[in-house]
Amino acid sequence: MLEVKHGQVLILNQQECKKLIREEEVPQLMEDVLRDFSNGEVINPLKTHMPFYSQYNSYLNAMPCWLKNRNVAGIKWAGSGEDNPRTIGFPQSVATLILNDPETTLPLAFMDSTYIMALRTGAVAAVMAKYCCKKDTRVMTIIGAGVQGTSAFRMVMLTMPEIEEVRVVDINPQATQNLIAQGQKLYPHLKFVAEQNLQVALKGSHLVIPAAHSAGSSGAGILDDLELDPGTTIVGISGGLSLAKVRQRCDRSILDYIKCFVYRINATRDYMKELYGLEVAEVDESVADCEIGDVIAGKAPGRLSDTEIVHAAGVGMGIEDVIVANVIYHRALEQEIGIVVDIIN
Ligand SMILES: NC(=O)c1ccc[n+]([C@@H]2O[C@H](COP(=O)([O-])OP(=O)(O)OC[C@H]3O[C@@H](n4cnc5c(N)ncnc54)[C@H](O)[C@@H]3O)[C@@H](O)[C@H]2O)c1
């Protein structure tokens, strides 16, 4: 058993984190922590958004939290470098994370959170799908077969094993092929369709997961002008319906954390105005009917009928990353994985 003494931290890299958590475990962790949030058992302050526009096409978000019931605090430091895949061959979304002892505030661990972020983003989407989809949901469309889209596909297959057909839409045919090849290996019984035409993919799709890049300053979404079948559930990771269209076109709107979503969207709006003179409408809490934690806790419905069009989306919360990081940390100590370093000495 490794020991982390006061003033020391355990350092865990991405490959070590990967060894210490199984993806099948993550949807349940997300359900637990989102229910805890609804019940006031965890504290998740608003994230702080720090953009580097217009000098760089990037931003960082500080996402602290306290899991009171698990006696751990932490902060995810989440970056988005839009040019990374092209310029340095790294993903757009990258993150690190620090775990702290709530009593002493001393750090316990410093670790990669890029892998954790992909796991938890897909898992939250999969939990939202499970609680919001109509009965007999069989056909899922993934838009954007990158890191988050692929994770969402894999996680939905865990929360909704009844899915029979997966349609994949990506402007990069290689990304589509990669997801399908991975999916066929894991789930040979599934029907996979590579579809270029988004409208064709939407017809007959019960669950739609947009995970392409957001439209940026224009505010438009790739689903805005397309037809949606009654009963469709859209679980938005990025770039699907624009905010104005969610309220116009969907019967029900569900978020992970309404206050944080409003803050985050308005923060971008303020920067866009300041830097580029763009006038974008301010968002308020009427943007959603309820939070997914309330649905999981049985305090609000995920949908009211099989014909409603439901939109669910997550702004992302530190609790989702820290609960996974805490599991990884304890297993790393038990299995003696990682390096312990004197940091406050
Ligand atoms: N909601 C959250 O908690 C959360 C967390 C992490 C990332 N994200 C967001 O998710 C998005 C995707 O991130 P990623 O890490 O998967 O990136 P990625 O680069 O790995 O994947 C994006 C994929 O979308 C495809 N794509 C781009 N435009 C498209 C379009 N118009 N139609 C179809 N496909 C399109 C790309 O070809 C690529 O394959 C980013 O915008 C990121 O900010 C959200």
The ligand as an SDF file (V2000), in Angstrom:
LIG
                    3D

 44 48  0  0  0  0  0  0  0  0999 V2000
  -20.4370   18.9150  -22.4520 N   0  0  0  0  0  0  0  0  0  0  0  0
  -19.2650   18.5520  -21.9420 C   0  0  0  0  0  0  0  0  0  0  0  0
  -19.1450   18.2680  -20.7510 O   0  0  0  0  0  0  0  0  0  0  0  0
  -18.0750   18.4580  -22.8580 C   0  0  0  0  0  0  0  0  0  0  0  0
  -16.9020   17.8260  -22.4010 C   0  0  0  0  0  0  0  0  0  0  0  0
  -15.8090   17.6980  -23.2570 C   0  0  0  0  0  0  0  0  0  0  0  0
  -15.8980   18.2140  -24.5460 C   0  0  0  0  0  0  0  0  0  0  0  0
  -17.0420   18.8450  -24.9540 N   0  0  0  0  0  0  0  0  0  0  0  0
  -17.1380   19.4030  -26.3240 C   0  0  0  0  0  0  0  0  0  0  0  0
  -17.3840   18.3340  -27.2170 O   0  0  0  0  0  0  0  0  0  0  0  0
  -16.9370   18.7130  -28.5280 C   0  0  0  0  0  0  0  0  0  0  0  0
  -16.2210   17.5350  -29.1580 C   0  0  0  0  0  0  0  0  0  0  0  0
  -15.0330   17.2890  -28.4230 O   0  0  0  0  0  0  0  0  0  0  0  0
  -14.1060   16.0470  -28.7890 P   0  0  0  0  0  0  0  0  0  0  0  0
  -13.0780   16.0060  -27.7050 O   0  0  0  0  0  0  0  0  0  0  0  0
  -14.9260   14.8410  -29.0660 O   0  0  0  0  0  0  0  0  0  0  0  0
  -13.4660   16.5630  -30.1610 O   0  0  0  0  0  0  0  0  0  0  0  0
  -12.9390   15.6600  -31.3850 P   0  0  0  0  0  0  0  0  0  0  0  0
  -12.1330   16.5700  -32.2460 O   0  0  0  0  0  0  0  0  0  0  0  0
  -12.3080   14.4250  -30.8730 O   0  0  0  0  0  0  0  0  0  0  0  0
  -14.2880   15.2170  -32.1630 O   0  0  0  0  0  0  0  0  0  0  0  0
  -15.1470   16.0860  -32.8490 C   0  0  0  0  0  0  0  0  0  0  0  0
  -15.6450   15.3540  -34.0960 C   0  0  0  0  0  0  0  0  0  0  0  0
  -16.7120   16.1280  -34.6690 O   0  0  0  0  0  0  0  0  0  0  0  0
  -16.5670   16.1000  -36.0950 C   0  0  0  0  0  0  0  0  0  0  0  0
  -17.2990   17.2290  -36.6480 N   0  0  0  0  0  0  0  0  0  0  0  0
  -16.9590   18.5480  -36.6080 C   0  0  0  0  0  0  0  0  0  0  0  0
  -17.9230   19.2860  -37.2030 N   0  0  0  0  0  0  0  0  0  0  0  0
  -18.8850   18.4250  -37.6090 C   0  0  0  0  0  0  0  0  0  0  0  0
  -20.1400   18.5820  -38.2690 C   0  0  0  0  0  0  0  0  0  0  0  0
  -20.5800   19.7690  -38.6480 N   0  0  0  0  0  0  0  0  0  0  0  0
  -20.8790   17.4640  -38.5360 N   0  0  0  0  0  0  0  0  0  0  0  0
  -20.4370   16.2220  -38.1550 C   0  0  0  0  0  0  0  0  0  0  0  0
  -19.2480   16.0340  -37.5370 N   0  0  0  0  0  0  0  0  0  0  0  0
  -18.4900   17.1020  -37.2530 C   0  0  0  0  0  0  0  0  0  0  0  0
  -15.0730   16.1210  -36.3120 C   0  0  0  0  0  0  0  0  0  0  0  0
  -14.7220   15.6630  -37.6090 O   0  0  0  0  0  0  0  0  0  0  0  0
  -14.5810   15.2100  -35.1810 C   0  0  0  0  0  0  0  0  0  0  0  0
  -14.5100   13.8580  -35.6020 O   0  0  0  0  0  0  0  0  0  0  0  0
  -16.0560   19.9510  -28.3330 C   0  0  0  0  0  0  0  0  0  0  0  0
  -16.7510   21.0960  -28.8040 O   0  0  0  0  0  0  0  0  0  0  0  0
  -15.8550   20.0420  -26.8350 C   0  0  0  0  0  0  0  0  0  0  0  0
  -15.7240   21.3650  -26.3770 O   0  0  0  0  0  0  0  0  0  0  0  0
  -18.1260   18.9590  -24.1570 C   0  0  0  0  0  0  0  0  0  0  0  0
  1  2  1  0
  2  3  2  0
  2  4  1  0
  4  5  1  0
  4 44  2  0
  5  6  2  0
  6  7  1  0
  7  8  2  0
  8  9  1  0
  8 44  1  0
  9 10  1  0
  9 42  1  0
 10 11  1  0
 11 12  1  0
 11 40  1  0
 12 13  1  0
 13 14  1  0
 14 15  2  0
 14 16  1  0
 14 17  1  0
 17 18  1  0
 18 19  2  0
 18 20  1  0
 18 21  1  0
 21 22  1  0
 22 23  1  0
 23 24  1  0
 23 38  1  0
 24 25  1  0
 25 26  1  0
 25 36  1  0
 26 27  1  0
 26 35  1  0
 27 28  2  0
 28 29  1  0
 29 30  1  0
 29 35  2  0
 30 31  1  0
 30 32  2  0
 32 33  1  0
 33 34  2  0
 34 35  1  0
 36 37  1  0
 36 38  1  0
 38 39  1  0
 40 41  1  0
 40 42  1  0
 42 43  1  0
M  CHG  2   8   1  16  -1
M  END
$$$$
